[in-house]
Amino acid sequence: MSTRFPLTLGLALVCAVGLTGLVTAQNNPPQQPPRQAGGGGRPLKVGVVDIGILFRDYKRKDTLEQAVNQVREQIKSDLEADAEEIRRKRIQLDKAFTPGTEPYSILRDEIKQATFVYELKTERLQNQLKKRVEELTLQILDELNATIRAYGERHGYDLILKSDREEGLEGLQSELTQQFQERIFRAQISDVLYFAQQVDVTDGVKAQLNSDSNVKRMEQLQRDREQKRQAAVNAPVQPANQGAQPPQAPGTPPSAPPPAQRGR
């Protein structure tokens, strides 16, 4: 029994990348006075950044990719063990039992049941892996966005737009890359059509993204997220009818209210 299971990720929900925009430019635009930002009297400072290149060269991407690989390998190991047990029972059925006998029928039913459970488990674990990939994809997007925002604030930018070049994700075939491409593709409805090279801040953002201080900050944010998620999982579930009186048998007089509720 083959234990390979392709991971087919559907288009995810539209992600709030938050850094998309549309700039339409002509070869010879009419001369206009510089646009002012607020009441400070200075020109609007605009930059563009290539999200694909940031993703490709992000140091923490490899670490998060390893987390996906660990989940995948554990799933593969579990399913292979189950498949081997089913194979062993089938060999036993063919060699040690006579068709039409009661022991043969019992073992055959066990194999059918085990196969059904195996298929359900495969589907469940596939969904588990898909969910983990989506979680880590959103995490990377959040970290990229947070770094771009910090870069813009640090360098006085009023607006940073997303601009993806085709070579950004070439040669990357991982699950995270597939999920990332799908989410970025959904964001392509709003994109930069033209920009001058001097407004491209991709290299500066990438340097800040991979700086030791930023990596440590993102690692701490990840630990905080994991702690919150674990706390939510371990939180006790309150019964829906907590504090309600148990039902009384027909004909039973109502019980007296607690002392705090009795009339004085």
Stockholm file with secondary structure:
# STOCKHOLM 1.0

chainA/1-264         MSTRFPLTLGLALVCAVGLTGLVTAQNNPPQQPPRQAGGGGRPLKVGVVDIGILFRDYKRKDTLEQAVNQVREQIKSDLEADAEEIRRKRIQLDKAFTPGTEPYSILRDEIKQATFVYELKTERLQNQLKKRVEELTLQILDELNATIRAYGERHGYDLILKSDREEGLEGLQSELTQQFQERIFRAQISDVLYFAQQVDVTDGVKAQLNSDSNVKRMEQLQRDREQKRQAAVNAPVQPANQGAQPPQAPGTPPSAPPPAQRGR
#=GR chainA/1-264 SS CCCCCCCCCCCCCCCCCCCCCCBCCCSSCCCCCCCBCTTSCCBCCEEEECHHHHHHHCHHHHHHHHHHHHHHHHHHHHHHHHHHHHHHHHHHHHHHCCTTSHHHHHHHHHHHHHHHHHHHHHHHHHHHHHHHHHHHHHHHHHHHHHHHHHHHHHTTCSEEEECCCGGGGTTCCSHHHHHHHHHHHHGGGSCBSCCCGGGBCHHHHHHHHTSHHHHHHHHHHHHHHHHHHHHHHHSCCCCTTTTCCCCCCTTCCCCCCCGGGSCC
#=GC SS_cons         CCCCCCCCCCCCCCCCCCCCCCBCCCSSCCCCCCCBCTTSCCBCCEEEECHHHHHHHCHHHHHHHHHHHHHHHHHHHHHHHHHHHHHHHHHHHHHHCCTTSHHHHHHHHHHHHHHHHHHHHHHHHHHHHHHHHHHHHHHHHHHHHHHHHHHHHHTTCSEEEECCCGGGGTTCCSHHHHHHHHHHHHGGGSCBSCCCGGGBCHHHHHHHHTSHHHHHHHHHHHHHHHHHHHHHHHSCCCCTTTTCCCCCCTTCCCCCCCGGGSCC
//
